[in-house]
Amino acid sequence: KLARYFSIPESLLGGPADEEPVGGLIPVKRSPVRASAGPGAIPYEQAGKPYFAFDENWLKSLTASPPSKLSIIRVEGDSMAPTLNAGDDILVDPADCAERLRDGIYVLRADEALVVKRLAPPPAGRRVTVQSDNPAYPDWPDCDIDDLQCIGRVIWAGRKIG
């Protein structure tokens, strides 16, 4: 009743997910996992409820992936500071892995932990350097691309100011 009254999707009030645009906004699910910008975060659940809603045209300008494939993940740790800080929310596109891998920030699975790191693939070859933006953390040079389990590329970040 409240959703109808306020003309908003039920999912914004904790109801079932609705991927239909409401007022031009597309909901994106938040995964209740955290990607560590540090030693690694252990995922404790893989499914979430819509958390953010983005303008449909703006979202299409970022990616061709359907909204149901995108997810919002919270960052933990400071190894990617100042680019990403603890508490930042990141929008992850799983389509930008594998053959589309390019320079950028990615969420990776290392053992059972999720990490967010910058990948610097060379122009040719199957090796890549996994980097932290914070110089206090070491890089992982010369990693085999096939050994990295890519979850997705970070295409947007949001944070609290102050």
Phi, psi and chi 1 to 4 in degrees:
 res  aa     phi    psi   chi1   chi2   chi3   chi4
   1 LYS       -  -42.3  -72.0 -178.6  179.8 -178.2
   2 LEU   -63.9  -41.2  -73.7  173.3      -      -
   3 ALA   -61.2  -44.0      -      -      -      -
   4 ARG   -65.1  -43.3  -79.4 -165.4  -50.8  -91.1
   5 TYR   -59.8  -44.5  178.7   78.2      -      -
   6 PHE   -90.8    0.2  -70.2  110.4      -      -
   7 SER    56.1   48.2  -60.9      -      -      -
   8 ILE  -128.3  159.2   60.3  172.9      -      -
   9 PRO   -68.0  146.9   18.5  -24.4      -      -
  10 GLU   -58.6  -30.3  -73.7 -176.3   41.7      -
  11 SER   -61.7  -29.1   58.8      -      -      -
  12 LEU   -68.4  -17.7  -69.5  177.8      -      -
  13 LEU  -106.1   14.5  -60.2  171.7      -      -
  14 GLY    93.3    6.1      -      -      -      -
  15 GLY   -80.6 -171.8      -      -      -      -
  16 PRO   -64.3  150.9   18.2  -25.7      -      -
  17 ALA   -64.6  139.8      -      -      -      -
  18 ASP  -134.1  113.7  178.9   11.4      -      -
  19 GLU   -91.4    6.6  -70.2 -168.5   24.0      -
  20 GLU   -75.7  136.6  -67.8  -61.3  -45.4      -
  21 PRO   -62.3  138.2   -6.6   11.3      -      -
  22 VAL  -120.9  115.8  174.5      -      -      -
  23 GLY    60.7   31.4      -      -      -      -
  24 GLY    80.3    4.7      -      -      -      -
  25 LEU  -101.8  136.7  -63.3  178.4      -      -
  26 ILE  -109.3  121.4  -56.8  -75.1      -      -
  27 PRO   -74.9  144.1   24.1  -29.2      -      -
  28 VAL  -123.6  132.0  174.3      -      -      -
  29 LYS   -72.6  142.5  -67.5 -177.2 -179.2  175.0
  30 ARG   -98.7  125.4  179.5  176.1 -171.6 -175.0
  31 SER   -82.9  126.4  -65.0      -      -      -
  32 PRO   -78.2   46.8   25.4  -29.1      -      -
  33 VAL  -119.3  164.5  -61.4      -      -      -
  34 ARG  -126.1  135.9  -65.3  174.5 -174.7 -101.4
  35 ALA   -97.9  123.0      -      -      -      -
  36 SER   -82.8  130.9  176.9      -      -      -
  37 ALA  -100.4   68.5      -      -      -      -
  38 GLY   172.8 -130.6      -      -      -      -
  39 PRO   -76.2  -14.2   28.0  -34.5      -      -
  40 GLY   119.7  138.8      -      -      -      -
  41 ALA  -114.6  136.7      -      -      -      -
  42 ILE   -88.2  122.1  -54.3  -61.8      -      -
  43 PRO   -66.6  136.0    9.6  -10.8      -      -
  44 TYR  -112.7   -7.4   57.6   89.4      -      -
  45 GLU  -165.8  145.3 -168.8  176.4  -42.5      -
  46 GLN  -108.0   -6.6  -67.3  -67.8  -25.7      -
  47 ALA  -119.8  148.6      -      -      -      -
  48 GLY  -142.3  180.0      -      -      -      -
  49 LYS  -105.9  158.6  -65.4 -178.9  177.8  179.7
  50 PRO   -55.8  139.1  -25.5   34.3      -      -
  51 TYR  -126.1  -42.2 -178.7   72.1      -      -
  52 PHE  -118.4  152.9  -78.5  101.7      -      -
  53 ALA  -127.4  132.1      -      -      -      -
  54 PHE  -114.2  151.4  -64.4   95.0      -      -
  55 ASP   -59.6  131.4  175.6   76.1      -      -
  56 GLU   -56.9  -46.4 -176.3  175.6   10.2      -
  57 ASN   -68.6  -38.4  -68.1  -34.3      -      -
  58 TRP   -64.1  -43.2 -179.5   81.6      -      -
  59 LEU   -62.8  -41.0 -164.2   56.7      -      -
  60 LYS   -64.9  -27.4  -74.3  179.7 -178.6  176.9
  61 SER   -73.5  -21.3   74.7      -      -      -
  62 LEU   -85.0  -38.1  -74.6 -178.5      -      -
  63 THR  -157.3  152.3 -179.5      -      -      -
  64 ALA   -90.5   -4.9      -      -      -      -
  65 SER   -66.2  143.5  -64.7      -      -      -
  66 PRO   -68.4  147.6   18.8  -25.6      -      -
  67 PRO   -56.0  -29.2  -24.2   32.3      -      -
  68 SER   -66.2  -19.1   61.5      -      -      -
  69 LYS   -90.5  -16.7  -60.7  -71.5 -176.8 -172.3
  70 LEU   -85.0  157.1  -55.5  174.8      -      -
  71 SER  -148.1  155.2   62.3      -      -      -
  72 ILE  -104.2  130.7  -59.6  -76.8      -      -
  73 ILE  -129.0  143.4  -62.3  176.1      -      -
  74 ARG   -88.8  139.4  175.4   75.4   38.4   98.8
  75 VAL   -90.4  138.7  173.9      -      -      -
  76 GLU  -120.2  146.9  -74.6 -174.4  -12.6      -
  77 GLY    88.7  177.6      -      -      -      -
  78 ASP  -125.7   14.4   65.9  -12.0      -      -
  79 SER   -69.4  -16.9   76.1      -      -      -
  80 MET  -104.5    8.0  -71.2  -58.8  -67.4      -
  81 ALA   -68.9  143.6      -      -      -      -
  82 PRO   -90.0   -1.6   33.8  -36.0      -      -
  83 THR   -64.1  -50.9  -51.4      -      -      -
  84 LEU  -126.6  137.0  -62.1  173.1      -      -
  85 ASN  -119.6  162.2  -63.7  -55.0      -      -
  86 ALA   -56.1  132.5      -      -      -      -
  87 GLY    95.4  -12.2      -      -      -      -
  88 ASP   -67.5  147.1  -71.4   -5.9      -      -
  89 ASP  -102.1  134.3  -70.5  -56.7      -      -
  90 ILE  -122.0  143.2   53.8  176.9      -      -
  91 LEU   -96.4  122.4 -179.8   60.6      -      -
  92 VAL  -113.4  129.1 -179.5      -      -      -
  93 ASP  -109.6  109.5 -175.3   -5.2      -      -
  94 PRO   -70.9  -15.1   25.6  -32.6      -      -
  95 ALA   -71.6  -19.7      -      -      -      -
  96 ASP   -91.1   44.1  -85.6   -9.8      -      -
  97 CYS  -121.1 -173.8  -75.7      -      -      -
  98 ALA    55.3 -120.2      -      -      -      -
  99 GLU   -68.7  -16.2   60.3  -83.9  -11.1      -
 100 ARG   -95.9    7.6  -68.5  177.1   51.2 -176.5
 101 LEU   -59.6  129.6 -167.9   70.6      -      -
 102 ARG  -148.8  177.0   59.7 -169.7 -171.9  -82.3
 103 ASP   -52.6  135.5  -78.6  -12.1      -      -
 104 GLY   161.0 -177.2      -      -      -      -
 105 ILE  -101.2  132.1  -60.8  173.5      -      -
 106 TYR  -130.9  154.1  -71.6   82.5      -      -
 107 VAL   -97.1  126.3  175.1      -      -      -
 108 LEU  -123.2  153.1  -51.5  168.7      -      -
 109 ARG  -103.0  120.5 -173.4  178.7  -52.9  -84.7
 110 ALA  -117.2  112.9      -      -      -      -
 111 ASP    58.6 -118.2  -64.7  -39.5      -      -
 112 GLU  -106.9    5.2  -71.2  -60.6  -46.6      -
 113 ALA  -101.0  150.0      -      -      -      -
 114 LEU   -98.3  134.4  -66.6 -179.8      -      -
 115 VAL  -130.2  151.3  -64.6      -      -      -
 116 VAL  -114.6  122.9   59.4      -      -      -
 117 LYS  -146.0  161.6  -62.4  -70.0 -178.8 -173.5
 118 ARG   -88.7  133.6 -175.9  176.0  -58.9  -79.7
 119 LEU  -106.4  135.9  -66.2 -175.0      -      -
 120 ALA  -126.0   83.9      -      -      -      -
 121 PRO   -77.3  141.9   19.1  -20.8      -      -
 122 PRO   -71.0  166.1   24.8  -30.7      -      -
 123 PRO   -58.2  -32.6  -16.3   22.4      -      -
 124 ALA  -139.1  154.9      -      -      -      -
 125 GLY   108.4  175.8      -      -      -      -
 126 ARG  -113.7   22.3  -56.8  -70.0  -57.4  159.2
 127 ARG  -110.8  154.6  -50.0  -59.2  -75.6  179.5
 128 VAL  -150.2  151.1   65.1      -      -      -
 129 THR  -102.6  128.8  -61.4      -      -      -
 130 VAL   -98.8  120.3  178.9      -      -      -
 131 GLN  -120.2  150.2  -59.8  171.8  -40.2      -
 132 SER  -102.2  141.1  -63.4      -      -      -
 133 ASP   -75.6  -24.2  -75.6    0.9      -      -
 134 ASN   -82.7  117.5 -175.9  -23.5      -      -
 135 PRO   -63.9  -11.2   19.5  -26.6      -      -
 136 ALA   -73.3  -12.7      -      -      -      -
 137 TYR  -109.4  138.8  -69.2   82.7      -      -
 138 PRO   -75.4  152.2   27.6  -33.4      -      -
 139 ASP   -81.8  163.5  -67.8  -16.2      -      -
 140 TRP  -111.9   90.9  -51.3  -19.9      -      -
 141 PRO   -78.2  156.1   26.6  -30.3      -      -
 142 ASP    54.7   49.7 -160.6   34.9      -      -
 143 CYS   -89.3  142.2  -64.3      -      -      -
 144 ASP   -75.3  127.2 -171.0  -30.9      -      -
 145 ILE   -56.0  -36.7  -70.1  175.2      -      -
 146 ASP   -68.0  -18.9  -63.2  -33.1      -      -
 147 ASP   -86.0  -12.4  -69.3  -19.7      -      -
 148 LEU   -93.0  130.9  -60.6  174.7      -      -
 149 GLN   -98.2  101.7 -175.0 -179.6   -0.6      -
 150 CYS   -82.7  125.8 -179.2      -      -      -
 151 ILE   -87.7  -42.0  -56.6  -59.9      -      -
 152 GLY   170.0  167.2      -      -      -      -
 153 ARG   -91.5  138.8 -172.4  168.7 -166.4  -96.6
 154 VAL   -78.1  120.2  177.1      -      -      -
 155 ILE  -113.2   -5.9   59.6  173.0      -      -
 156 TRP  -162.1  149.2  174.2   87.4      -      -
 157 ALA  -137.5  143.9      -      -      -      -
 158 GLY  -131.5  145.3      -      -      -      -
 159 ARG  -148.4  159.5   68.5  171.6   48.1  131.4
 160 LYS   -80.8  134.2  178.7 -179.9  175.4 -175.7
 161 ILE  -100.8  127.6  -57.4  -66.6      -      -
 162 GLY    82.9      -      -      -      -      -
